[in-house]
Structure formats: structure tokens, C-alpha cells
């Protein structure tokens, strides 16, 4: 078998393309056409027949939209012999004309003219019957369909901007003509560009080529080879030793790589996968990699670094695979622990391709000293609602232009997009520009944007171009890159997507997304964008694509506007902690909630997901709860987005900047951390009341919907400060004595890592449970002024906070608006006012 990646030429016209000979008129407005569209009588594959027929119908419909003239679509055996035809695919007429599809490279596509007949054809490969989805478009190579899309783009003023019929934008023409001796040939340099497939014509027109020859697992093969459901009970020794125990994980099991059976199972899976008809299969360790801690793994291959151990093991497998499956290839992931290239060797076997995850100039530069004969594929993190931006736009035009140039420079042969298509309204031009540059990396960003807007928005093109240019300028603003994994200290910057803490939803930089929204979308910018969008809506373009796309843009922009509006209101509340600014913040959170509640839902989707509009998956078809959260991994927005602001307002709760008066009414506590509010906070509410005399402070905790027995082990705490010192009293909700701690270092003086306290011996408060004179479950902490070493005077204001914790929930009176991690949860304090 020939090497599947040899002989690639990208963006090259190998014959005189679109030469100026006598033009053939395909269709003319108010005149008509003598042409017909012919497809093969049968390709021998029903799905292939269907795809070619779909392309023929799109060709007919686009010509009709451009000129008003409709061409008949016929099987080749039913064509009218006396009339010329546009022939699609490997027709008999193609071969009679002296052309052939034999020997065409992957996704090669051609346009040729013979006499008056026009031939649109290419490399068409039927599905692998052993594949997972043998009748799905992703299981085919469809070069002839690509030829149709090129023909429409070149000659029929057609662009494929959004998945589905509504996204095929056609500008009017008086006539459609083709040079009489036109000959066009193209072999794509990038042989595949995969992600979640959307629509046949959109995908292929935009170079999102399918790769049915590539047996990918989406990145990770070890866990497929050794499924924990099959092996963990019977062979726990196959799994990583972590903290003294053989361990597994619901979605990311780790393995004992020194175990010969583990290595053999991983290797045998490669053979099994290749034998399903794939020319190349993927090899990669489990996600969220954690090294086995056994002695044999520590000694494996005589190196310490586990990334190096993986490289050596994978190279050995590639050498063995080359002998066992000659002509077939392995694509090895450079990701997580293997992001750094191997140091113990520099040459890979000739059957290897490396997949860089992620692809950056810095990552590729590290590979300059290594020999990888077949080049690289890349795993891209350009888009996806796991990014810091979540469901807001991500990449600017300059970044995308440089990336496309790098693909061309660095011999990139394939692309996997980890996320794509969640914002066809706001990111549509970015998708279009990036996809077009896979054909030609030298294309100009401004011209591509103008082309997109002209086809998409008709009479509103100029306004929408201003809108997208303004958005692009904002996307050029970024936060400095940061690490998410301590093991990568001192190494290359950027998000470490393999970081287990990140994958578990415990990202430490929870404020980055809000900082980025505040940086890019201040109120005045949102107002300017709103003005432009309203103007475009009033210009009311009547073309089909604009009617479809503008409501999508409006929905996505309103989400962006209201999400950024919450950030603005939150920042203002953090500065003032005023009643008025909390009211404004609550209104902003509620407005965003109402917008999300109005997103149309897909029928019968459980849990709820946004509707599929035509072929377009609104917001990429996530869970509605993910839209509420702002995304996943790096994206979740946490508090105040997840606050139950209606409940807070009903109960008179202002979560920060609070004041409690001695002798006043009890005040309710809120959730202590920034995660989504747990139901128990409302179902079993906690309130606190305070009183004092010249001997003590009395802090009473009232536990709603609970029994005294149920709260017996609950932790209750009081923080008290007089401006000079701050003390922390801890107890259980039962009769006894408190622990007492004094703050030694404030969080601001501790690099933001939380207030530091030290224990004080010989001093204590007392707990009385239930509290005297109360109904229901309660507990009272009595703090003698002698313990504190100071006694307030009437009218004095001190620092105060109250906390309750149990396995079901954590409550706090004064919420810390500046918390970043669990270390900061109790740093804030409200005010206690001492009255008579």
C-alpha cells in the first residue's frame, strides 16, 4: 500500500484554470438554459448516490436563486442526449470524454469541460462497511461534492456560510458562464479537518473533510484497550497504583504501564482497530494522566519522567506495528505528559505521524530537532464552550490568519477541532475565514469578511461588517496566559487541558472568565455593538440567509451582552457593597436568567438542550444548564451568576456589605462558596442573631427545618474583629466549649491564599444547645470579652461573620466577593453594630 500521505499538493492549479476561451452559458436570467444536471445511474452504494444527488439539487437550487432558471436533475441514463449536461461524479460520460477518477488523491477534485459538457468530479471513496457509521457522510470521501461547491463559488456567486439550506447564500446574476476550455484540479494539502459533523454541503465547501480511513478515538486509546468495566474487578493490577491502592476513575482510568499485559492489550487494540479497514489508527494515553506509583513503573525504561516513558513505549509499539501491519500508520498524541517531545530519541519510525495537542508555534518549535517523516496532525482548541470565553466569541482575525500560515509552513496534514460551531452568529465570519484559508493561507482577512457580509446580509452588509470589525478589535484584548497545572511550572505557558483538577471542574483561576468579559465588553462597547445590530435589523435585508442568521446573532449577542452586564454589575457591587448596587446586580442576573429561559428547546431532549434550527445547533447543542453556567472546564462563571437572587431579595438578604445590630431580627446565611447554590441552603435555612452585655457577646444560630439531634455534629463558627485584631471561634452545635484562633496574616498579605490563624490556648467560649428562649433547633456561642481582650462601647462597629458547615452544605453570613479558592471563603467580614 502506498504511503497515505505522500504526494500531497495544496492550493495548486495543475492545469490552466478558467481559461478565457469561448464561454459556455449555463443559465441566463429571463432566457433560460439548455443544460441538465446528471448524476451516475448508480455508484453501487445507496448512501453515495444520495450524497451526489444532494449536491446536484444544491447546484440546481443555487443556479435558480442566482438567475431564476431551474435545471432538471436526472440520472445519467435518463438525460436528454441532444442537450449538454453538468455531470457530477464518475459518470459514463466522464470516461467517454477522456477523463477518469482513477488514481486521484484523497479529496482531490476537478472541473473539466469537453465540448459543451461540464464535469464536476473527484476522489469518491465508499464507506468502510466495518466502520461505526457506514451510511453516514463522515464515512465517505466525496471529492465530487467538493467539485460542486467550488463550481458554485467560482461561477454561481454562492457561499456556504451556515449549515443547512438557509446558510447557502447566493447573490443574483444575469447569467452564469464557464470558460469553454476550463480545467481545474486541486489536491488539498490538509487531508482531513474533523469535528462534530453538521451538514454535508457546509462541511465540504468549508474544507471540513471527513477521514474515514483514520481510526481515531478522539485522542485516547489506552482506556479503549483496557475498559475498566471489563478488567478492574478481575485484574486490578492493570490499573495505576495511587496512594497505595489500585484505583480507577469513572471516565479517565489510569494504568500500570510497566505491566506487560497492559502494554499488550494497548498494542492489540491497535491491530484490531487497523483491521477494521483503517489506514491509520490513533495511539494516546488516558486523559487527565496520573502516573502509576508502583516500583516497576518507577524503574520503567530507566527514565524518571513519565512523559518519556510513554514516548518510549509508544515508539516501541510503532516499530512492532510497522512489521505486523506494513503500509499502515500510527498517529501518536503529543498531549499532557507527552506534550514535550522525547529526549531519549529523535527519529520516529516511518509509519508514525504526530498529533500536536494543542498546536501552537511554541509547541511546534520544540519539534524542530526531531524527524517525523509523515508530518503532523493537530488537535485544535480554537473554539468550544470549555474555553475561558465559554459561549462568547474567542478568536480574532489576526490569530486565525497566522495559524493558517503556520499550517502551511509546518507541514500539517490533518486537523481535529476540539470544539467548533457553537456561535454561528457571532463567530460565523471567523469560521468562514479560517476554513477558506485551509485552501489558501494567503487570503486577506478584510476581503474575506466583506465577502461573508455581502453574501450573508445583503443591504445590511456594511453595517454588519462594522459590527464584526468592532467585535474583532475587542477579541484582540487578552489576559496574560497562565498555568493550570503545578507540574508545568517553568514550562510553556497556556492552559494544560490534561490537568486533572481542570477536568474535575476545580479550576483555580475562576475569575479569569469574568476578568476577560470585563476587559473586552465594557458598557460603552456593548452599546455601540447594540446600535449597529439594531441598525442592521432595521435595514431588514430580505435574502434568506440574513433572515435566518440575524435572529441567531441577536440571541447570541443578547447572551453576551447580559452576561457581560452581570460582570459589570458585580464589579460595581464589589466596590460599593451598597443596597442599590446589589439591586442592580440582582436585576442583571435575573435578566440573563430570563433570556436563557426563553431559548427554544429541542423537543424530547432530556436533559433540556437548545433547539436545532434547520441544520444549525443553537449554541452548539449543549445542555441548557451548561449555558446557564457559562460553559465547562475553564468557562463556568460561578457566583453571582448562580445566585438565587429572587430568593435573596424575598428574604431581605444582601450577601455582602451586611450589617447586623445587636438585639435586631435574625438574618439568613447564604452559601459559602461560589458554586451553584445547593437546595439545602433554602430547604434548611440558617439564620443568626446577636445580643451583648458588658460580659459577653451572644451569637445564636437558628436551624430551620431541622431537629436538634440532626445538627449535633454541625460546625458553627464566629469571626469577630475590632480593627486591630480578628479572632475565629469554632464549635459544634452542642453543649461544650469553642476553639479560639487569632489571625496572624491577612489574605492580602498572604499572596491571596487566605487569612492565616493560630490557635490560642487557655481561652475559650461556650456553646449552649439549644439556645435559651428559642423555638426549634438552635445553638448559641457565648464569647466573653475577656477572651477577646476588648469590650465594645455602645454604637461601636466591629467586624463580624458567622458560618455553619455540615456534609450537606456550607453557609456563611458575609459572603466573600473576592474569593478565588477554598482558602478565601472566610476572609470577608460584615459589620456588627452594638446597640443597647
N, C-alpha and C positions, 0 to 999 in steps of 0.2 A: 504494500500500500504506500502510495506516495505520501510524503510528509504533508500533513493537512494545512500547514501554514506557509508552504513555500509558494513562491511566485506571485505574491500579492503586490498589486499596484493600486495606488489610491489616487482618486481625483484626476485620472489621466484620460484624456480623449485620444483613443488609439487610432482613430480614422478621422477623416475630415468631417467634423461635426457641423450640421446645419449649414451646409454649403449653399451658396447662392446660385442655384440652378433654377429652372422654371418651377415656380411654386405650384403645389397642389392645393386646391381649395377644398377643405374638408366640409365646411359649412359656412353659409352666409346669411346674415340676418335678412328676413323678408324675401329670400330667394330659395333657400332650402339646401339640400345636399343629395348627392348621388351615392354617398358612402353607406356601407353597412358595417357592423361590428361583428366579427366572427370569432368564436371560441372553438377549441377542439371538440369533436363529437364525443370523445371520451378519453380521459388520460389513464383510465384503468383504476382510478381512485376517486370515490364519490366526493370525499372532502376536497381534494384538489380541484375537481370540477366545480364545486361550489365556490371556492375562492376565486377562480378565474372568472366565473360568471358574475360574482360580486364586483370584481374590478371592471368588467365590461359594463355593468349597469352604472357604476360611478362614472365611467368615461362618457356614457350616453347622457346621464343627467347633467354632468358638468358642461358638456357641449351645448345642451339645451338651455342651461342657465346663462351661458355666455352669449348665445346667438338667437335663442328661441327656436332652434331647429333640433328635432329629435331623430336620432339614427336608430334603425332597428338593430336589435341584438339577436343573433341567430347562431345555432350550431353550424359548424363548418359544412356539414353535408347538406344543410338547408339554405346556404347562401345563394343569392342570385348570381349566376356565372357572369352575366353581362355587366355587372356593377363592380366597382372597386371596393375593397374592404380594408378595414383596420383589423388585422389578425393578431390575436392575443395568445401567447403561449406556443407550444410545439405543435403547430398545425401542419397538415399535409402541404398546404400552400407555401409555408415557410421553407420546407425542404425542396419543393419544386422550384422555388425561386433561387435555390443555391445556398441557402443559409442553414445552419444547424445549431442545435443546443448541445451537441456532443462536446465534451472537453471544457465546458465553461467552468470557471472558478466559482467558489461559494459566493452567492448573491450577485454574481456578475449579471448585468442587464444591458440590453441593446435596443436600439431603434434603427431600423433599416427600411429603405424604400426600394422597391423593384417595380418598374412601370408606374402604375398608379396605386398599387397596393402598399400599405404601410404595415410593418411587422414590429410588434412590441413583444419582446421575448427575453428570456433569461434562464438562469440556472434554477430549475424547478426540481426539488427533491421530495419525493413522497415520504410519508411518516415512517418511523420505525415501529413496526407492529408490536414490538416488545416494550415500547415506551409507555409512560404512565398515562398519557392522553393522546392516543394515536389519531384521533379525529380533530384535535384542537389545532388552531392555526400555529401555535407555538411549536408544534411538532413537524413543521414544514419549512423548507427553503422555497421562497416564492419570488425568484428574480423577475418573472414576467409581470407580477403585480407591481414590483418596483419600476419596471419599464413604463407601465401605465401611468404611475404617479409622476414620473419625470416628464412624460409626454404632456400631461395636463399642466404641469408647472411651466414648461417651456413654451407651449403653444396655445393653451386654453385659459391663461390668466387665472389659474387655480392654485389655491394654497390649502394645506391640510393643517388647520390651526388648533382644533379641539377634537377629541374622539367623537365619532358619530356623524351622521349626515349634516347636522346643524353646524358642525365645525368645518365643513368643506366650503371655503369661501371662494366665489367665482365672480370676477369683475366682467362687465359686459364688453363684447367685441362685435365689430361689424362683420368680421369674417375670421375664420381660423384657417391658416395656411401653414404648409410644411414645405421646406425646400425639396425639390424633386429628386435630388441625389443625396439626401440626408443620410448620414451614417454616424451612429453614436455608440460608444462602448465604454463601460465603466466597470472596474473591479474594485469594490470597496476595500480600503486598507483595513478598516475595523470590521471584522467579520461577524461580530455579534455585539448587540447592545441590549442587554436583557434587564427586565424588572417585571413588576406585575403587568401583564399584557392588558390592553384596554380595547383597542379597535383595530381591525385588520388594516384598513387604509391609512389611518393615522400613524400607526406604528411603522409601517413600511415606508411611507412617504418621509417620515422623520428619522429614518435610519436606525430605528429600534429593531434591528434584525434578530430573528429567533435563531437559536443554536441547538437544533435537535440532535446534533452529533456530540454535544458536550454533556456528559453525565455529571452535572453539578448537584451538590447537596445544599446550595445556598451558603456554603462556607465551611461546614464542619462535617467530617466523615467519621471520626472516631466513635461518636455516640451512635451513629447509624450501624456501625460494625458490631458494637457491643451494647445492645439495648439493655438498660438496667432492669426492665420488667422481665427479661428472659434470664439474666445472669446473676443479678445481685444476691438472690436468696441461695442459689446453688453454688456460685463461685464468687463470694465476696472478695477473695484475694485478687480479682481482676480490677478492683476499684481502689482509688487512692486512699492511702493511709493519712488521715488528717487528725491531728491532736490525739493520736493513739488509737483511733478507730477507723475501720474501713467505712467509708462514707459515700453517700450518693446525693443526688440533687434532683428535684422534680423535672427540670428541663436541661440542666447542664452538668451531667455526671462527669467526674474526672477519673482517670485511670492510673493504674500502676504500670508505668511504661516499661519497667525492667522485666515484667512477667513475659516469658516467651509466648505464652498462649495469647496474651493481649496483642502483642505485635503480629502474631499470625492471623488473628481474627481481623485486625485492621487491614492487613495485606489481602486476605482472601476476599474481603468486601470489594476491594479494588478490582480484582479479577471478575467477581460476579457482576459488578456494575458494567465493566467493559464488555462482558459477554452478552449484555442486553442490546448490543448494537451500537454502542457509543464509540467514537474515535478517540475521545479524551475524557478522562474522569478526574474528579477533584479529590485532593488529599489535604485534610486540615484537622488540627486538634479541636477539642471541645471548646465552646465559647466560655468566657469567664475562667480561663485556665488557672488551675491551682495545682502546684506540683505535689506529687506523692512524697511523703516524708519517711518512707522506709529506707533501710540501709542500702538495699540493692539499687534503688533509684538514685540515691546519692552518689553511688560509685559508677553509674551507667556511663559508658564510653569514656571514662576518665576525665570528664569535664564537670565543672561545677554548675554552670549556667544551664537552666532547663530549656531555654530557647535553643541553645547549641545542641543539647541532647536531642531535641525534636528535629532539628535540621539533619543531624547525622542519621537518625532513624529513618526520616523521610527520604533522604538521598539513597540509603541502602535499599529501601523499598523500590525506588525508581530504577536502580540498577537491576534488581531482580525482575521488575515488571517489564523492562526492555527485553529481557530474554524470554519471559513467559508470554508476552503479548507484543511481538515485534510489529512495528508500524503504528502502534497506539501510544497515546501520550498521557502524562500526568500533569495536572495543574496544581502546584503546591502553594498553599496560602502563606503569605508573609503578613502575619497578623498577631497582635498581642505579644506573647513571648518570642515569636519569630519575626517581629517587625524589623529588628536589626538583622542584617544579612549574616550568614555563617562566618565564623572567624577561623575555623579549622580547615576549611577548604574553600576554593574559589571557582571551581568548574563543576557544572552540573551535567549529568548525563544528557545525551542528545534528545531524549524523549521528554524533557521537562520544560514546562513553561511556569513562570512565577506570577502569582496573583498578588498585587500590592494592595493592602487594605490598612490604611487609606492610601490613595495616590496623592502625593504632594511632590513638589520639586525637591524638597529636602530629603524625603524618603527615597526618591529615585536616585539622587546624587550618591547615596550610600551604596548603591549597587554598581557604580561605575567600574569598580575593580573586579567584578565577577563576570563569568562567562555563562550566559544563558542563551543558547543558540536560537531558540524559538521566540525570544522576546517575552513580553509581559502582557498580562491582562490586569485590569484594575477594578477594584471594588470601591465605588464612589459613595461618598457621604455628602453630596451636594444638597440633597433635599431630604424630606422625611420629617414627620412630626415628632421625632425623637431629638431633633436639634434644639439648641438653646432657643431659637425663634419659634418653635412649636408650629402653630397654624398661622404664622405670619411669614412674609417673604424672606428669602435667605441670601441669594447670591446676586452680586452686581455684574454688570455687563463686562467690565474690565477683567474681573476674575474669570468669567466663563471664556473670554477670548484667549487669555493666557493659558488656560487649561487645555483648550482645543489645540493651541500651538504646541503645547508640551506633548500631547498625544502623538502628534505628527513627528516631533523631534525624537521622542523616546521609544519609538517602535512599539507602541501599544496596539495590540491586535484584538482585544475584546474588552467589553465593559459590562460590569454588573452594577446597576444603580440601586443602592440600598435606600429606597425611597424615591418617589417621583410622582408628580401629578396631583398633589393634594390641593393645589391652588391654581387651577387653570384660569381663573380670573386675574388675580394679581401677579402670578408668575408666568402666565401664558407667553408673553414675549421672551422671557428668559428661556423657557423650554424650547421655543422656536429657534432662537438664536443659537443656543447650544447644539441643538440637533442638526441645524443646517451646517454648522461648522464641522461636523463629523465628515461631511462631504468635502469641505474646503475651509481650512482653518484661517485662510486669509480674508474671508468675508468681513465687511465693515459692520460694526455694531449699529451705528446710526442708520445705515441703509436698511439693515435687517429690521430694525424697529419700525422704520417708516413703512416698509413693505408689509409688515404684520398689521399695523394700524390701518393702512389703506384698504387692505382686504377685509379686515375684521369689522371696521367701524364706519366705512363709507363716509358720509358727510360729517361725522364726528371724529374723523381720523386725526385731525390736527390737535383737537382738544385732548384726546386720549394719549397722543404722543407726548404732550406736555405733562400729563398725569404720570406716565411711566418714567419720563426723564426725571421728574421730581422724586419719584419713588427710588429710582436708581441712585440719585445723589445721596439719599438717606441711607441706602444699603452700603454705601462706601464707608460709613461710620461703623467701627467695630470696637469691642472691648479687647484689651490685650489677651493673647492666648494664655491658657493656664493648664495645669496638670490636673488629672483626676485620680492618679494612682501614685502612691508614695514610692512604688518600686521603680518609677520612671524619673525620679529626681535626677537632675543633671543631664537628662537625655533630651530628645527632641520635644518641642512644645506641641500642644494640641490635646484634644480630647482622646483619652485612652478608652476606646469602645469596649475593650476586653475587661475593663476594671470590674471585678465582682460587685463592689459597692454600688457602682453606677447601674449595673444590670439588676441589682436588687432594689432599685429605686431610692438609694440613700446617697444621692449626690451631695457633696458638701457645699457646693457653690450655688445654693438655692436662690440667691438673689441675682445671679448674673442675667437671667432672662428678663427680670424686671428692670435692671440697670440698662440693658440693651434697648428695651422698649422706650424707656425714658430718654435715652440718648437719641434714638432715631426719630421718635414721633412725639415731639412736644406739641402742645395745643395749637400753636400757630401753623405748624406744618400740616397737621390734620385738617385744620380749617381750610388751608389752601388746596389740599387734595380734595376735600369735600366740595369746594367751589367748582373745581374742574370736573369732577364726576357729575355734579348736578347739571353743569352746562352741557356735558355730553348727553345726558339723559334728555334734556330739553331739546337738543338738536335732533333727537328722535330718528336716528338712522333706520331705514326700512329694510335693509338687507337682512337675510335670515340669520347670519352669524351674529350680527350685532344684537338682534332681538333676543337671541339665545344667551349671548355672553354678558351683556350689560347687567341683567339681574344677578348673574353669578358674581360679577365683580362687586356689585352693590352688597351682596351678602357677605362676601369675604372682607370687603373694606369696612363694613359696619362692625364686623367681629374685631378687626384690627383696631378700629377707632375706639370702640368701647373697652377693649382690653387695655389699650394704652391709656384710656381715660381713667381706669381704675388705678393704674400705676401713678398717674399724676395726682389723683385724689389721695392716694395712700401716702405719697411723699409729703404732700401738704399736711396731712393729719399727723405724720411723724414729727413734723416741725412744730406744730402748734398744740396738738392733742386737744383741740377745742371742740366744744359741742357742735358748733356749726360745721366744722370740717369733718367731723365724724358723720354728721347727717349727709354731707355731700358725698363722702366715701360710700356710705350705705346706698345712696341713690345710684351711684356709679356701678356698684356691684349688682344691684337689682336690675338695672338697665341691661347689663350684659347677660344676666340670667334670663331675662325676658326674651332677648334676641335668640339665645340658644334654644329656649323652649319653643320658638317659632320655626326652627329649622325643620323642613319637611322630612318625615321619616319613611324609611323603606318598609313597605308592608311585610308583616310576618317576620321581621328581623328581630331576633332575641339573643342578647340584649339589644336595645334600640340602636340603630345606625341611621345616618343621613340617607335621604333618598338617592336613588340612581336616576339622574335626569337625562333621558335619552341614553347615550353610552357613557355619560360623564358621572363619575362617582364624586359627589359633593364632598369636599374636604378629604378626598382620598378614601372614603368609606371607613372611617374609624368608628369606635364606639362613641355614642353621644357623651358618655362620661369622660372620655378622653378629650373631647372638645371642651367640656366644662373645666377639666384640669389644665388645659393648655397644651397637652401632649404627653409624652412619656420620656423616660430616661433623663435627658438634660432639660426637658421642656416644662415639667409641671410647675405651676405658678404658686401653689400653696396659698397661705394666708396673704391678703384678706380675700382672695378670690373664692375660697371655700368657706368663708364665714356665713353663718345663717343670720344675715343682717336683719331680716324681718323679726326673727325670734329675739335678737338682741334689742331691737327697738321696742318690741312689745313688752319686754321685761325691764326696760329702762337701763339697759347695760351699755356703757361705753367701755370698750375693752382696755383702753389705755388713757392715761391722764386722769385717773379716777381720784375721787376724794370721798373719804368716809368719815363721818362725825361720830364721836362717842355719844352713845345714847340715841343714835339715829336708827332708821329702819335697816334691816338686813339687806345686803347686796349680794347678787348672784355672781358666781365664778364662771369663767369661760374655759375653753380647752387650753391647755398649757402650751402645746407645740403648734407648729404651722401646718400640720397635715389636715386632711379633710375631717371635719368635725364628726366625732363618733356619736351615735344615737344616745348613748348613756348620759352625755352631758345635759341633754334635755330631759331624758326619761327619769334620771335620778339626779335632779339638780342639787347643787350645793350652794348655800348662802353663808355669809359671815356677818357677824355683828360685833361691835366693840363697846366697852364701857371702861371707866377707870375710877380710881380713888387715889388717895395720897400714898397708898402702899403698893398697888398693883395695876397692871393692865389686864383686862379680861377679854379674851378673844373667843367668841362662841361660833362653832361650826354647826350648821343645821343641814342634815342629810335628808333630802326629800325622797319619798317613795322607797325607804329603806328601813330595816329594823336595826335595833342597837346591836344585836348579835351579828348581823351581816357586815357592819362597819368595824367590827372589833379589831381587825388587823390593818385597817386603813391607815396610811401615813398622813398626818396633818402637820403643817409647818407654818410658822410665822416668821417674817423678816421685819426687823424694826431698826430704824436708824435715826440719829439726831443731827445728821450733817457732819458729825465728827467721826463717828464710828457706826458700823452696821453689824447687827447680830442676827443669828439664824437659830430658831428654836424648832427642834424636831421631836415628834412624838407619835405614838399610836393612839387611835381613838378609843382609849380605855384608861381606867384609873392608873396613875403612875406619875413618872417624872420625865421631863424633857431632856434631850441633849441640848447643849448650848455651844455655839460656834461664833467666832468673831472673824469678820472679813479682814484679810491681810493684804489683798491685792484686788483692785477693781479690774474689770474686764478690759477697760480701755488701756490700762497699764500692763495688760497681760496678752498683748497681741490679739485681742478679741476672742481669747479662748475661755472666757467666763470668769466670774468672780471666784477668788480663792479664799477659803476659810480654814481656820484651825480650831480644834476643839479646846474648850475651856473646862478644866476640872474643878470640882468643888462648888460649882454654881449650877442652879437648875430651876426650871419652872415646874408647875404641876399640871396634871390633866385630871379633869373631872368628867366622867361619862356615866349617864347623860348629864348635860349642863343643867344646873339648877334653874327651875322656873320655866322650862321649855317643854313643848309637846313634840313627840316624835323622836327619832334618832338624833343624837347631838353629842357634842363633846366641847369642853371648854379648856383652853390653855390659859393658865394664870402666870403672868410674868412679873415677878417682884421688881420694883425699881432698883432695889439693892443689887440685884443681879446685873442689871444694865449699867448701874453706876451713875445714873442721872434720873432726875424726876422732872417731867414737863410742867409747865405753868399753863394756866388757863389761856386758851387762844393759841397755844403753840401748834405748829405744824411739823410733824415728823414724817420720815419715810416709812412706808408700810406695804406689806404684801402678805397674802395668805394662800396656801397651797393644800390640795388634797390629792392623794395618789392611791390607786389600787389597780389590780390587774385589768380592770375593765376600762379605766380612763384616768386621765390626769387633768386636774382642774387648777386654775390659778385666778387670782383676783385682778392683779395688774399684769396684763399681757406685755411681753417684751417685743416691741415693734421692730427691734433691730437684731433679733436672734438670727443666727446663721446655722448653728448646730445645737445639739442637745446640751452642750456646755453653757449656752447662753440663756437657757429658759428662765432662770430665776433672777437674772441680773437687774431687771427693772423694778421700780418701786413707785407706787402712788403716794398719796398723802393722807395721813390721819390727822384730823383736827380735834384738839382736846377742848371739849365744852364742859359745862357744869354737869 
